[in-house]
Structure formats: structure tokens, C-alpha cells
Amino acid sequence: MNEDRIKGKWKQLAGTLKEKWGKLTDDDLKVAEGNSEYLAGKIQERYGLAKDEAERAVRDFERGL
């Protein structure tokens, strides 16, 4: 799913993201608003992952949509 489609369905996806990564806050998701780089950065910060691990997790999530 490309980034434009993700932005269009962001409100629906935000719930799924919170289920997968519960440490993300509503504010994190509101600011991310479909920005995969920001989202990966927040996942990296909240879960203590390496940058490449967080980016891979976001890519894997996007592929699963």
C-alpha cells in the first residue's frame, strides 16, 4: 500500500497500529499521520530498537495491509 493510500485510511489504521505497538501514544499517531519515517522513529524511541529494525517493522506492517 503506498503512502497516499495510508494517509487516506489513517484513522482506521491508527487503531491497528496501537494494537501492534501499544507504547505509541495517540499524539504520536496523530503527528505521524501516515509518515512512515516519523512512525519508525517513534517505534525506535519507544521500543529501543535500532533504526533499521524499526524501519523494517514499519515496512512489514505496510506490506501486510
Secondary structure, DSSP 8 states (H G I E B T S, - for coil): --HHHHHHTHHHHHHHHHHH-TTS-HHHHHHHTT-HHHHHHHHHHHHT--HHHHHHHHHHHHHT-
